[in-house]
Structure formats: C-alpha cells, structure tokens
Amino acid sequence: MARTGFVYHPDYLKHDMGFGHPESPERLRAIVLRLEASGVLDRLVRIEPVLASDEWITQVHAPSYLAGLKARSPSSGRVSLDPDTSISPGSLPAAYLAAGGALAAADAIMAGKVENAFCAVRPPGHHAERDRAMGFCLFNNVAIAARYLQRRHGVERVLIVDWDVHHGNGTQHTFSDDPSVLFFSTHQYPYYPGTGRATERGEGKGEGTTINVPMSSGQGDEDYRDVFERVLVPATDAFRPDFVLISAGFDAHRDDPLAGMGLTEDGYATLSGIVAGIARRHSRGRILSCLEGGYNLNALSASVERHLLALLAA
C-alpha cells in the first residue's frame, strides 16, 4: 500500500468570503469529518504546511500583484477582488499556507517520506492569473508547486491533470509556452471562465503541451473514463512526466450545485486510478493532488474519500 500524505491546517478555515458563499470553510470540515468517521484519516501521513515564501509565489505571480494583495488585505470585514472573490483578515495567511502546504507535500514526496499526497487546502488556485485573483482563487497552488519541483528539486517534466468542472485558465496561461509542463484539462464547456477550447494547444515552444478536452453538460463516468484512456494516457506515455500534479476539483459531480456534469464518486475513483497508473509507469508513483472545487458537501467528501483510497492503493 502506498504511503499517502495529507495536508490540512485549521487556519484554512479562517478564509471567509461571507455567508452563503459556496467556497466556504464547511467544505474542509466536511472532508475531515468524513475521513475521521471512515477511518481513512488514520491511514494517512500528516504533513504540516508552512507559509510559502514570496520567492516561490513570485515564480508564478507578479510581485506587483502580491504587493497589491498585501495592501488590500483588511483588518476587519471583507474586500472584493472580483465579483466572485473577496478577502477577509484570515484570507491572505490562509493563501500563503495553502501554497505552502503544496510545497511541503512536494518536499515530503521528493524525500521519500510519502509516495503521494492530497492537500485539503483553501483558497483554491487554478483560476488565479499572474496578476489577477478570480474564481475564488488567490494563489495558483498547483502552478507554484510545479515551478518549485522544477527549480528546487530539479524535476524536468511535470504533468498537471485538471479535472475540475471549470477550466484552469490560470494554470494554462502560466505554462502555455513551456514544453516542460504538460497541462491536461477536462471541463464543462462553454462555462466559466470561458477558456479551454480544444484549439488552445499552447504557444511557441509549448505548442502541443496544452491539451483541452471540453465536455458537454451531463457527461458522466464512462465519458470521462473514455477521455482519460483515449487522450490522456497516450499523451502522457509520449511526454513521460517525472512528476504528476492534480488540480482535484470535485464539482463535476452530478450533485454539485454550480455545474451540470454527471460524474459520481465511482467516477472520481476511476480517474484517480488512471492517473495513478500513469505515475507508476513514468513518475515512480509521485502524485501531488490539491483540492480545487466541489460545493455539495456530501458529494465532495465522498469523492475525496474515494480519491484518497485510490491513492492509498496506488
């Protein structure tokens, strides 16, 4: 059985975008409660997150953006950054700790302390652009982890699999001209944020290392499995990644209130198994998974549990 790491910190709950906002602290509470009740949490290796340094955040985000966030961070109340995203007094510390949680997991995997890890972090990250917060996201945790793995640990080729129901525009734009990062995304289309057409394949030297597979509303487990087996597997067998990252959004679940896809927790287990197989063949089993979306608490917690069981069995 794989040694699977788990990143979590109660300070993630201090990021608060207000009553009724779907990206709420209750998401992480539901995940932890389910993992405790099922006994899965006891099988995981706890990894303590640390605050990411500006050195690593600015590998992905503009220093001026970071300075602006610090200047606008409130001592009370909330400040709106875009129509969907705001910050409270606990938000920026939580964002630093979320990015730092991904880096701590990367260190643990590269040191051989665990074979793979899941980061139950918030705020999520894949919509965050170089100089803009959007879509509930402040720092792009997965993109920061990818650069950290390359520049701190010498990893050459990184695969990022994004199965969130929304396209990971920030991640795509970060690596669009970089042939050392293969970005693969399935997402409901057309849907927020409006990017992710199949014709978006990267730019310059990175042309061909962006793979977008737009999905139609209502598609479910078998459709996703077909796409992963037919498109992702051969692409990654050609790319031969040294490390696998997952932007693990669980909002393509059929019960999610913010989307219209048909995945179930069984489907997420299948996708997790396919990605684990890729990692076994090419990356010595090294997978770092970070939470993105997922807004029905029962569907989210059940899907995360099945995802973790697949990582444990990898």
N, C-alpha and C positions, 0 to 999 in steps of 0.2 A: 504494500500500500504506500502511496506517495505521502511524504510529509508535506502537508498543506498549511501555509501560513495564513493568518487572519489579522488584518489591521483594523483597529477601531479605537476611538477615543471619545469620552463623553463631551469633550469640547466641540465636537462636530454638531452637537445638539444646540449650541449657542448661536448658530447662524439661523436667523429668524426673519423670514420675509412677510410675516403677518398672518393673521387669522384667515383660514380658507385657502391659503396658497398651497398648490399641490406638492411643491417641493418643500416638505415640512420635516421637522425633527422626528415626527412619528414614523417616517419611513425606516430610519435606522432602529428605532425602538422595536418596531415590528420584526425586523430581521433578527435582532439579538434575542428577543423573546422566543421566537420560533426555534432558533438554533439551540437555545438553552433547553427548551422543552423536549426537543427531539434527541438531545444528547450529542448532536453533531459538533456543537461548540467545544465540548470536552476532547474531541479528536483533533482539534486544530492547534497549531503552534502560534501563540500570541506574539505579534510583532508590534512593538511600541513605536508609534510615529514620532517624528521630531519635526520641528519647524523647518521648512525648506529655506535655504538661503537665497537672497536676491541673485546671487551668482548663477544659480540654476534656473530660477524663474525667468531671468532675462535671456536665457538661451532660446526662449520661445516668445516671450512678451517684451514689448518695447519698454525701456527704462522710464520713458515719459508716462506710459500707461500705469506702471507700477506707482510712480510718484503721485499721479492723479488719484489713484485709489486710496493711497495713504492720506492725501489731503482731504478727501471727501468722506473718509470713514467717520461716522458720527459717534459722539459720546452718549447719545440717547436718541431714541426714535429710529427712523429709517430714512435712507436717502435712495431715491430711484436712480438706477443706471440705465435702464431701458424699460419698455412697457411691461416686461415680464420679470425683471431682475432688480432687486434692491439689496442694500446692505444695512445691517444693524450693528451695534457695538461689537458683537461677537463674530461678525462675518469674516472680516479680514484675517483675524487669528485662525479661524477655522479653515480658511482657504490655504493659508500657509501650512497648516497642519495636514490638510488633505494632500497637497502636493508632496509634503514631506513624508507622509505615510507611504505614498507610491515609491519614493526614493529609499525609504527604509526597507520596503519589501524587495526592491531591486537588489539592495546590498545583501539581504538575507539569502536570496536565491543565488546570487553570484558567489557567496561564501559557502554555499552548500549546506546551509542550516535548514533550508526547506527546498523542495523541488519546484513548488509553485505556490502562489498566494492570491488571496482575494482581499481587496481593500474596500471595506464598508465605510466609504468616506462621503462627505458632503462639505461644501457645494460640489456638484458635478463639474465636468470640464470641457466636453468635446465641442461645444459651440463657441468657446472663448477664442477670439481672434487675437492677433498680435497686439492690437491697440484698442480692443473693444470687448467689454463684457456683454453677453447676450444669452438668451435662452436658459436662464437660471445659473449660468456658469461665470466664474471669475477667472480662475487659472486653469489652463488645459493640463490636467494632471497626467494624462497618458502621454501627451506630446513631450512634456517636461521629463517624464521617466525615460522616454525613448532617447532623448538627447543625453541624459545623464548616463544611461547604459553605454552609449557610444563614446562619450568623452571622458567619463570617469573609469569605466570598466573595459573599454576597448572592444565592445561588441561591434561587429561590422554591419551585419544586415538584420534589420528589425521588421517584423510583420506586425501590423496593427489590424485587428479584426474588430469592426464596429457593427454590432447587431442591434443597437438602439433603434427605435422606430423612427427617430429623426436623424437626418443626415449630419454627420460630424464635420460641418463646414470648417471649423477652426483647425481641426487636425489635418484635413485635406490641404488647406491653404498653407499650413506650416511646412508640409513636405512635398508640395506639388512638383518642385523642380529637383528633388533629391532622390537619386536612384538607389540609395542605400536603405530606404524605408518603403515597404510595400503597404499601401493603405487599401483595405478592402471593406466596403460598406454595403449592407443591405438596409433599406429604409423605405417607408411608405412614401410614395411619390404620385402626384405632386402634393407636398405637405411642407410644413415649417421645417427648415428655413428657406426652402425653395431651391436649394442647390442639390447636386447629386445626380445629374443626368448621366446616362451611360456614356455620353460623348465626352464627359470630363475625365480625361485619362492621364492627367499630369502635363507638365510643361518642360521644354528644354531637355536636359539630360534625364529628367524624371518622367518623360513621356512613357506611358505604359505601366508605371508602377503605382498608378491610382486606378482602382477597379471599383466602379459603382454599379450596383445591381438594384435599380428601382423596382419596388414591389407594389402590387396593386392591393387596394383595400380588400380585406377578407382572406387573403392568402394565409395559410397556416403551416402546420408542422411538416407535411410532406413537401410543400412548395419550398420551404426554407431548406430542408434536407437536400432536395434536388439541386438547389443553387450552390450550396456548400460543396457537395460532392462533384458537381459538374463544372463549377467555375473556380471556387477557392482552392480545392485540392490540387488540380493540375498547375494552377498559377504558383502556388507555394512550393510544389515539387520542383518547378523550374527556378524559382527565386532562392530556395534553400536558406530560410532565415536562421539566424543564430539565436534569436530570442523572439518570443511571441507575447504581444500585449493584446488585451481585450478591453475595448470600451463596452462594458457589460451593462447595457440598458435593458430593462425588462418590461418596457412599455409597449412592445409588440404583442404582449399577452392579450388574449381575446377579451379579458375582463377589464383592461385598462381604460380609464375614462377619457384619456387625452388622445386616443388614436383609434384606428379601425382595423387592426390586423387580427389574425386568428391563431397565433402561437399559444401553446399550453406549456405547463411546466415540463411535461414529457418532451416537448419540442426543444426546450432550452437544454435539457439533459442530453439530447441527441447532438445538438450543435456543439455543446461543450466537449462531448466525446470526439467529434470530428476534429476540433481544434487541438485536443489533447493528442490525437493521433499524428497530426502534423508536427507538434512539438516533439513527440517521441522520435520521429524519423529524422528531424533536422536540428533540433534545438536542445537535445539532451533533456527533454521534458520541461524546459524552463518556460513557464507561463506566469505572467503578472496580469491579473484581472482587476479592473477598477469599476466601481459602481457608477453608472450614469443615471438613466431614467427608470421609471417604474412607479406608478402612482395609485394602484389599487393595493392596499396593504396586504391582503391575503395572497393575491397573485404574486406580488413582489417577493414576500417572504418565502412562499412555497418554491418559487423559481430560483431564488438564491440558494435555498437548501439543496435543490436538485443539482444546481451548478457546482456547489461545493462537494457533493457526493461524487460527481463525475471527476472533479479534480483529485479527490482522495483516492479514487480508483485508477487514476491515470498511470 
